[in-house]
Every structure is written in C-alpha cells, then in structure tokens.
Amino acid sequence: ATRELLDVFAAMLNEDLPEVGEFHAAVPYREVDGQTLTLDVIVPKGKGPFPVLVYFHGGAWVWGSPATHRKLTFRLAEQGFLTLSVDYRLAPEHPFPAGFNDCVHAIHFAAHNAGRWGGDPDRLVLAGDSAGGNLAAAAAIELAHAVGAPSVRAVALLYGVFDFTGADSTADDLTSLLTDAYLGGEQSLVKDPRVSPILKAADLPPAHIAVGSADPLMEDADALRSALTRAGNVHEYQVYEDMPHAFMQMEFLPAARTGIRRMALFLHQIVG
C-alpha cells in the first residue's frame, strides 16, 4: 500500500519528460529465480558514441523503479549520457544481497551491450540517489579489483547512505524498519562493504557527492567526503543550501536542474 501511494506522488514528478533520441522500456538484463529483470535505456539526441551511465534509483531499498525516476534519468540522457535505469529486486521480499547482485549484473550487461544503442563501454560511469547511491558506491567498490570486471570510470552519489555501522544504535523506528528489511534482520552485515561502502571508500573511482543541507543524510555524505579526502581520492562535494532529500527529482526547486548539470559536468570531465 505504501508503494502504491508513493508511486502516485512519483508520477506527478515525472510529467513533461524532456526530449531524447530514443527510449526503450523494460529491456531484459537478467533471469533469476524465475523472474525477468529489466532496465530502461534512454538514448541521447545526436550521434554517438556516448558515455554510458548506469543509474540505480532510490527508495530505501523497498520502493521505486525506473518509472519513479524517469524524468531524472531523461535529464541525464539530455546531458549526453546513454542512460540505463535499472529495475532491481526490492526488500523485504528480496533482502540483501539480491538487489546488490542485480545491480552488479546490470553493470556487466551495460558494458557488453551499450554499443547496441551507440554507447561507449570504455566510458562507463555509475550514479544513484539515496539507496541507489549506496548501491552505486558498493557496486563500484565490488568491481574495482574483480578480474575481468568492467572498468567504472566515475560515480555520482546523490544523498546516499554509505555507513550502516551506527544504524542499530541511533536510528529512529522507520529507519530501523527499512534497515531490517534490506538486511533481512542480519545486523552483522553492517560491517560488509557491500552494505557500508564507506568502509572501503579508498577503492572508489572519482566521485561526485551531492546532498542538500536540509537532508538528514548529509552526515553520511560528509563522512564519505572525509574518507575520500583521507584516502587522497579524486572527488567533488556539493552541498545545496536548504535542499531536502531527493531534491533533484523536484524540479519546482531551483537547485534540481543545477544539481543535475553539475553532476553531468563532473562525469564528462572524467570520461572526456
């Protein structure tokens, strides 16, 4: 019921989509446990090859889909990225590592298939918001030293969750509920870098971190910035004054489009 209510709200944020070159909905990328998982492919206008951006939606690991974030991903294609927006399995029906594994699989799919839509797999980047920011960071770290894995050139992490290690003692009831849903009640997983990517922040590629100053997850963003600074990793940290969580989907807020452009500029600077 909560998902249905949030879907109605999301639909209002996804009206008046910008023009793109092509849109391919629900492209299959994985068969698992009798289920076909899909992703949306948004092709920019113009002539490729385009840098490839794999996007993981937010929704606290329990809600959301490519449809709930369609306008944001269309904006990324508008900025010149072949954008693949991933539909991964959700908790509590599918707790960790199901959704995480789906995201890693989608990156492999992108690297091997982006050329079908004019993408350049040698210029592969990841992005995600909130729970999707966690998944993007964790997947980039997982692939950093994996033999034969796609090379992730950069990540854009929008108001993400990067550290679960303190959640059991400081979280409110709702956050605890969502955390338990994603981890399947296995609190020992908070020390797994696939769950708390800040634990291996030094393995991240160049990173763009964006957050609003009114976002309760600003502490996570600032902690990741500090970890990347200590590690000497290339990164950019943007704080948007008075902006709430998920503001880049809210185009009635002035910082939404600005945030998208800044993120795209950073990624273009890295991949060329």
C-alpha positions in Angstrom: 0.0 0.0 0.0 2.9 2.4 0.8 4.4 1.6 -2.6 1.2 2.4 -4.4 0.9 5.7 -2.5 4.4 6.8 -3.3 4.0 5.7 -6.9 1.2 8.3 -7.2 3.4 11.0 -5.9 6.3 10.0 -8.1 4.0 10.2 -11.2 3.5 13.9 -10.5 7.3 14.4 -10.5 7.7 12.7 -13.8 5.4 14.7 -16.1 6.6 16.6 -19.1 9.6 14.5 -19.9 12.4 16.2 -21.9 13.1 15.2 -25.4 15.7 12.4 -26.0 16.8 10.5 -29.0 15.2 7.1 -28.2 13.6 5.4 -25.3 13.5 1.6 -24.8 11.5 0.5 -21.8 11.9 -2.8 -19.9 14.9 -4.3 -21.7 15.6 -7.7 -20.1 19.1 -7.9 -18.5 18.8 -10.9 -16.1 16.8 -14.0 -15.4 17.0 -15.0 -11.7 14.7 -17.2 -9.6 12.1 -17.4 -12.4 12.0 -13.6 -12.6 12.9 -11.5 -15.6 14.7 -8.3 -14.5 14.6 -5.3 -16.8 16.1 -1.8 -17.3 15.2 1.2 -19.3 17.5 2.6 -22.0 17.4 6.3 -22.7 19.5 7.3 -25.8 20.6 11.0 -26.1 19.9 13.1 -29.1 22.7 13.3 -31.6 25.4 10.9 -32.8 27.4 8.6 -30.6 29.4 7.1 -29.2 28.0 8.3 -25.9 29.4 7.8 -22.4 27.4 5.1 -20.6 25.7 5.9 -17.3 24.1 3.1 -15.3 21.5 4.5 -12.8 20.2 3.0 -9.6 17.0 4.5 -8.2 16.4 5.3 -4.6 13.5 4.2 -2.4 15.1 2.9 0.8 15.7 -0.5 -0.9 11.9 -1.2 -0.6 10.3 1.1 -3.1 10.9 2.7 -6.5 11.6 1.7 -10.1 12.9 3.2 -13.3 9.4 4.8 -13.7 9.6 6.7 -10.4 12.9 8.3 -11.5 12.1 8.6 -15.2 12.4 12.4 -15.5 15.8 12.4 -13.7 17.2 9.7 -16.0 15.8 11.5 -19.1 17.7 14.6 -17.8 20.9 12.6 -17.7 20.4 11.4 -21.3 19.7 15.1 -22.2 23.1 15.8 -20.8 24.7 13.4 -23.3 24.8 10.1 -21.4 23.4 6.8 -22.8 21.5 6.1 -19.6 20.5 2.6 -18.4 18.0 2.8 -15.5 17.9 -0.4 -13.5 15.0 -2.2 -12.0 16.5 -4.3 -9.2 14.8 -6.6 -6.7 13.4 -4.9 -3.6 13.2 -5.8 0.1 11.7 -7.1 2.2 10.7 -9.8 -0.4 14.3 -9.9 -1.6 16.7 -8.8 1.1 20.5 -8.2 0.6 22.3 -9.3 -1.4 19.6 -9.8 -4.1 19.3 -6.1 -5.2 23.0 -5.6 -4.9 23.8 -8.6 -7.1 21.2 -7.4 -9.6 23.0 -4.0 -9.8 26.4 -5.6 -10.4 24.9 -7.8 -13.1 23.3 -4.8 -14.8 26.8 -3.1 -15.0 28.1 -6.2 -16.7 25.1 -6.1 -19.1 25.8 -2.4 -19.8 29.4 -3.0 -20.6 28.6 -5.7 -23.0 25.5 -4.3 -24.7 25.8 -0.5 -24.6 27.1 -0.5 -28.2 23.7 -1.6 -29.4 22.4 2.0 -28.6 25.6 3.9 -29.5 27.2 3.7 -26.1 31.0 3.6 -25.5 31.6 1.0 -22.7 35.1 2.4 -22.2 33.5 5.5 -20.7 31.2 3.8 -18.1 30.0 5.6 -15.0 27.5 4.8 -12.3 25.0 7.0 -10.5 22.3 6.7 -7.9 20.3 8.5 -5.3 19.6 7.6 -1.7 19.5 3.8 -1.6 20.7 3.9 -5.2 23.7 5.9 -4.2 24.6 3.2 -1.7 24.2 0.6 -4.4 26.3 2.6 -6.9 29.1 3.1 -4.4 29.1 -0.5 -3.3 29.0 -1.9 -6.8 31.9 0.3 -7.9 33.9 -1.0 -5.0 33.0 -4.6 -5.7 34.2 -4.3 -9.3 37.3 -2.3 -8.5 39.5 -5.4 -8.1 37.4 -8.1 -9.7 39.2 -9.9 -12.5 37.6 -9.2 -15.9 35.1 -6.8 -14.5 34.0 -3.6 -16.4 36.0 -0.6 -15.5 33.9 2.0 -13.7 35.4 5.4 -14.5 33.4 7.5 -12.0 30.4 7.6 -9.7 27.8 10.2 -8.9 26.3 9.7 -5.5 23.2 11.7 -4.7 22.3 12.0 -1.0 23.2 8.4 -0.4 23.5 6.1 2.6 27.1 5.0 3.0 27.5 3.8 6.5 25.2 1.3 8.3 27.6 0.7 11.2 25.9 3.1 13.6 22.3 2.5 12.4 21.4 0.0 15.1 22.0 2.4 18.0 21.0 5.8 16.5 18.2 5.1 14.1 14.6 6.1 14.5 11.8 3.5 14.2 11.2 4.0 10.5 14.9 3.9 9.6 15.3 0.7 11.7 12.4 -0.9 9.9 13.9 -0.1 6.5 17.4 -1.3 7.5 16.0 -4.5 8.9 14.0 -5.1 5.7 17.1 -4.6 3.5 19.4 -6.7 5.7 16.9 -9.4 6.4 17.5 -8.8 10.1 21.1 -9.8 9.8 22.8 -6.9 11.8 26.3 -8.4 11.3 26.0 -7.3 7.6 26.6 -3.7 8.6 30.3 -4.3 8.5 30.2 -5.7 5.0 31.5 -3.0 2.5 28.8 -4.1 0.1 26.4 -2.7 2.7 28.6 0.1 4.2 30.7 1.2 1.2 32.4 3.8 3.4 34.5 1.0 4.8 36.3 0.7 1.5 36.0 4.3 0.3 39.6 4.2 -0.9 38.5 1.8 -3.7 36.0 4.2 -5.2 36.8 5.8 -8.6 36.5 9.6 -8.9 33.3 10.6 -7.1 30.7 13.4 -7.3 28.8 13.6 -4.0 25.7 15.8 -3.8 23.4 16.5 -0.8 21.1 19.2 0.5 21.8 20.9 3.8 18.3 20.0 5.0 18.8 16.3 4.3 19.1 14.0 7.3 21.6 12.0 5.2 24.0 15.0 5.0 26.1 13.4 7.8 26.6 10.3 5.6 27.7 12.5 2.6 30.1 14.5 4.7 31.6 11.3 6.2 32.2 9.9 2.8 33.8 13.1 1.7 36.2 13.0 4.7 37.0 9.3 3.9 37.9 10.2 0.3 40.0 13.2 1.4 42.0 11.0 3.8 42.5 8.4 1.0 43.6 11.0 -1.5 40.8 10.1 -4.0 39.6 12.5 -6.6 36.2 13.7 -5.6 33.8 16.7 -5.7 31.4 17.6 -2.8 28.4 19.8 -3.5 26.1 20.9 -0.7 22.8 22.6 -1.8 21.6 25.1 0.8 18.2 24.3 2.4 17.5 21.5 -0.1 15.7 18.4 1.2 16.2 14.7 0.4 15.6 13.7 -3.2 15.5 17.4 -4.3 16.9 16.6 -7.8 13.6 14.9 -8.7 11.7 18.1 -7.6 12.1 20.5 -10.5 9.9 23.1 -8.8 13.0 23.6 -6.6 15.7 25.8 -8.2 18.6 23.6 -7.3 17.3 20.5 -9.0 18.4 21.3 -12.6 21.6 22.9 -11.3 22.5 19.8 -9.4 21.9 17.6 -12.5 24.1 19.9 -14.6 26.9 19.9 -12.1 26.9 16.2 -11.7 27.0 15.7 -15.5 29.8 18.2 -15.9 31.9 16.3 -13.3 31.3 13.0 -15.1 32.0 14.4 -18.5 35.3 15.9 -17.2 36.3 12.4 -16.0 35.4 10.4 -19.1 36.1 13.0 -21.7 
